[in-house]
Amino acid sequence: MDVLLLTTPGLESLAAREMQELFAADTQLFPQLVRSTLPAAKEVVQLAYHAQAIRRIALPFAQWKERGKFRLLSDFTEIASFFPAAFPCRIDVELVHGQEKRSALFKKVVQEFFPLLETEGKTAVVDYRRPALVLVVVPIEKEYLLCLDPGGVELNSRGYRLFAHQASFKGDLGYFFVRASRFQRSEKLLVGFSRDGVLAIEAALYAAQRPVHTPERTNFLFKNSPLFQDIISAEVSQPLSATASPLPIYAFDSSLPNIKAAKKNARLAGVTDGIEITKCQLEDLELRFEQNAFDRLIFHITSKDEEGLNELYYQAKALLKKGGTLLLISRDKWDPTFPEEFTMLSRELFKRGDSALQWIVLEKTAEVRERDHPHAKVSQS
């Protein structure tokens, strides 16, 4: 079964890596799009529930070229079993700029594909208020593909994130930063300034291979489909493999409202047994945890946190194992310098519309010297 994975810009490579990890699937990468194949509908359901890096799934069943006619693809018969005899639908146009062009593609689907669908014994009408199905037009390699979005929801919007923080991110971006830190399952991770808990929760879901979405939290349209009905069972809520229980993910924040929000979100995500969220001041971390306790540290730093950089470095040098990494997420204009005990592995920007986030990965390459202390002078701008 041909599968298109739509992503937030910049997450294409991570989505392809995730497909390889989950299904050992080969992929083709395009801007904001990954193309792959899955054996059957069961794997599509697993992808919808477990994938953390994608925004949307699209299953192609028809194609056409500019000014060309619709051609049904080989997957149409299987996908058409998803369609009721008569159904209201929404039509979305992805990755196409300009309202005039999007409107023309919408009209082509209604005027040319709907009559073709009737020859197959199916009747579709457009209804944006209560659609039973979502159809998606996706351009790829000088042609257009008409696809079914089996879930009908934005997968990067997490059902657990009811108590959101304005300085936090959507789930797919939180997952991106977790993987950017080089965190692996069975490693020990500390997340600094947890805010609403997204970074720690995404790490806990990844570590335990638990579903990001569940039938209770996410109202996927395919739950009402005969094609998928027999596949949806308790197994979608189970980890994908029976690996040993991972180490807990640790997170802290100095704000009690943030701690409460993060704990509530973690409970909704079903990861309270794999995450420990603590109210703690930055300067007290070395009292809370043992020296060299962590493989990875992630700190999300806003402008008000920048003045505490000296303390952050001191704590990082104390808590991080030699060879471990520190990921700093900050505003794009921030230009800190780094202690000599750390080597910079990467420094990149992640663009979000008109704004951008900077992320920096540092590796601890030397042990802490006795003369180091939390108020050692570190320049910043």
N, C-alpha and C positions, 0 to 999 in steps of 0.2 A: 504494500500500500504506500503510495507516494504521500509524503508529509512535508508541509512547509511550516517552519517555525519562525514567527515574527518576533523580533526582539527590540528592546530599547537600543538606540544607537550606541555602539561601543561594546555590546554584549554578545556579538555574533560568535566570536571565538570561544567564549565560555559556554554558550549554548551548544556548539559543536562538540566541545569537550564533554559536556554533560551527556549528550547522546551516545558518545563512545563509552562512557562509564556505565550508563544505565542499560544500554542495549547492544553495545559493540557495533554500532551502526556507522557506516560511512556517511560523509556529509559533503555538501558543496556550500561555500559561503558567498553571500552577496550582501550589499549594504542593508542592514536591518533585517536580514533574512537568511535562514539556513534551510537547505533542502536535503531531505534524507528519505529513507524508506523504513517501514516497520512491517513485521510479518502479517499482523491482523489487527482487528479492532481492540483486542485485549490489551495490546501494547499501547494503543492510543489512549485508552483509559488510564493505564499506569502512568503514561507521560503526563496527562492532564493533572493527576493527583500529586505526582512526585517532583516534576521538573521545577527548578528554582530560578533558572536564568531566562525563561522565555516569557513573552507577553501574550502570545496567541498561537493557537494551533489552527492550521488550515489544510483541509483534505481536498486536493484538486479532483474535479470530475468532468470538467469541460474546458476547452481552450479555443482561442481565436487570435488571429493576427490583425494588425491594423487594417480596417476596412474588410476584414475577412468574415467568414461565417463560423458559427459555433460548430465545434466537433466534440462529441462525447468521448471521454477517455475510457480506458479499460476498467478503471475503478468505479465507473458510474453505477454499474449494476449493484455492487455491494453497498455503495454509499446511498443509492436511491432507496434502499430498504429502510433507511433512516426516515425517509419522507412519508408522512401520512398521505392518504388519497387527496386531501385538500388541506392546505396549511397557510397560515399567515407567516410572513417572514420579514426580516430586516435585511437590507442590502448595504454593506459597507464597502468602501473603496479605499484600499491601503496603498501607501507609498507612491501616490500620484499627486503632483502639485497642480494647483489651479482649480477653482470651483467649476469653471466651464468644462474642463476635461473630466472631472469626476462626475459631473451631471450627465455628460454624454455617455460615459460608461454605464452609469445607472440605467439610463434609458435603453441602452442596447440590451441589457439583461432582461428588462421588462418586455421590450418589444420583440425580441428575437428568441430569448431562451425560454420564456414562459410558454409561448406556443409550442416550442419543441418539447417541453416537459409534458404538455397535454397529450402529445402523441404516445407518451410512455404511461398514460393513465394517471397523471398527477396534475393537480391544480394548485397554483401558488398565487397569493395576493400579498401586496405590501402592507404591512402594519407595524409601525415603529413603536406603538404603545405596548402591545402584547404579542410579540413574535413567538412563534413556536420553534422557528429555526432562524439561524443567522447565516446568510451567504456573504462571501467575501471575494472581491475582485483584487487580484494581486498581479502586478506586472513583473515579468521575469524573462530575460533573454529575448527581447523583441517580440514578445507575445503576452497575452493576458490569460490568466487562469481563473476560472470561476471555481470557488472552493466552498466547502462546508466548514464552518467553525463549530465543531461538535459540542463545545462547552458553552459558547455564547457569552463568555465573560472575559474580562481582562485578567489574565493569570498573574500579573505582577502586583495586583491589588490584593493584599492578603486579608482573608476573613478574620484572622486573629487580631488585626491592628485596629481595635476599636478605640483605644486610648492613645492617640497619636501626639507626637511632639513636633512642633513646627520646624525644628532643626534636623529632623530625622529624614529617612528616605523610604521609598517603596521597597518591597521585599526583594525584588530582583537586584536592585542596586546594593542593598545591604549584603546580599549573597555574593555579589561581585567583589565587594571589599573584603569579605571573609576569605575568599579564594585568592585575592590579590596578596593577602598577608602570608600566603604559602602554608596556611593551616591545613593539616591532614587529620583524618580520623585517628583517634587514639593519642593525639597530642594534647597538651594542656594549654588552654587559651584564657587570657584575661582581656575583657573589653572595658575600656575606660570611658566614663561619662555615658552611661548606658542609655540615657534619655528614655525613649519608649520601649527599648529592649530589642529593636529590630535586628541589630548586628548579632547580638548574643543568641537570639531565637533562631535566626537563619543558620548560625553555626551549629546550634544544637540539633536542628532538623537534618542538616547535612551529615553531622557526625553519627547520628543514629539511623540515618536513611529512612526517616519517617515521612509520611505524606505531608506536603505543604497545605493541601486542600483536603477536606473530608466531606462526605455526603451531608453532614450536619452543618458545616460552615459555608459550603459553596453550593449554590443552586445551579448545577450544570444542566443544560438543556438535554444532554444525552441520557439523563436519568429517565426520561419518558419515551426513549426510543426502543423499538423492538430489537434493533441491531445490537444495542449495548446492554439491554436489560438483563440478559443472562450472565453478563460478565461482571456487573457491579455486585460485589459481595463484600463480606467482611475483610477479604484479603487486601482490598485497596487501602485499608486503614492500618495495615501492618508494614513493618520495615521490609525493604526489598530483599534483604539477606539476613541470615541468622548469625551475624557477626557478634563478637563479644560486646558487652555494654561499653560504650565509650566513656572516657573521663568526663566529669561534669564541666560545663562551660561556666566560667566565673565572670561576673560583671559587677561594676560598682558605679555609684553616683552619689554626689553630696546632697542632692535634693530629695527630700522625702516624697513629694508629689511624683517625681520621676520614678522613684523606686516602686511606688504603688502602681503606677501605670505599667511599668515594665513587668511586674509580677502578674498583674491581671492579664496582660497580653500573652505572657508565657503560659498561663493557665489555659487560655483559649486555644493556644497553639498545641497544647498537649505535651509540653516539654518540661514541666515542673520537676520531673525526676532527673532531668539532664542538665539543669541550669541552676546556678546559685547566684542570686542577685542581692548585693549587700549595700547598705548605706555606709559610706566611708569617705573620708577626706583624702585627697591625693597624697598629702604628706604622711598619712598613717598606713599606707599600703605595706611598707616594710615591716610594720608591727603586726599586720593582719596575715601576711603570707611569708613563707620561708624564702631565704635567699636562693636564687637560681631555680625557682620553682616552675617557671613557665617556658614553653617552647615558642609561644607567639604572644605578642601584645598588640592590641588595636586601640588607638586613641583617636576619637573624633573630637576635634578641637574647633570651637567657635572663637570669635574675636575676643570674647571676655576670658577665654581660657589661655590665651597666648602669653599673658604675663606670668603664668606659672610654668613656663617651659623649662626653666632651670630645675625646678622640683620634679617635673615629669622625667627629665633625663636621669636625674639621680635615682628615682624609683625604678626606672627601666633598667638601669645598670645593675641595680640590686636584685631585681626579680627575674630577669631574663637569663636563661642559660647561654653559655657561649655557643655561638652558631645559631642562636634563635633570632627571630626577626621582630622588629617594631614597625607597625604600619601607622603612619600619621595621615589623617584625613583633615583637610583644612580649606580655607578660602584660597582662591587661585593666586592672589597677589602676595600671600605670606611668603617670606623668604628667610627662613631660619638658617643658622649654622648648626653643625652637628658635633658632638663630642668625639674625641679621637678614638675612643673605644668602639665606635660604630663606623661601618662602611656603607655608603649608599649603594643599594642595588638597583633601584629604579626611582624615577621621579616623573610623574605624568599628570596630565589634566583629563578630567572627565567632564565633558560639556553637557549641560542640561539647559536646553533652550538658549537664552541670552546670557546665562551664567555658567560658571564652571566650578568644579571642585578639584583641588589638588590632592594627589596621594603619593606618599613617599614611603619606600620600604628601606629600612636600615637593618643591617645585620650586626649583631654584637660579635666583634672579632677579638676582643681583649677583655680580661677580667678587670674588676674595679680596683683602683689603686687606693691605698689607705688615705692619701691626702685629699681624695674627692669628698665633697660634702654638698648638701642640697643647695647651697648658695654660691657655688662656684660660678664665676661669671661666664655667661654664654650670650653672645651677641645675637640680636634679632632685629628685624625691620618690619 
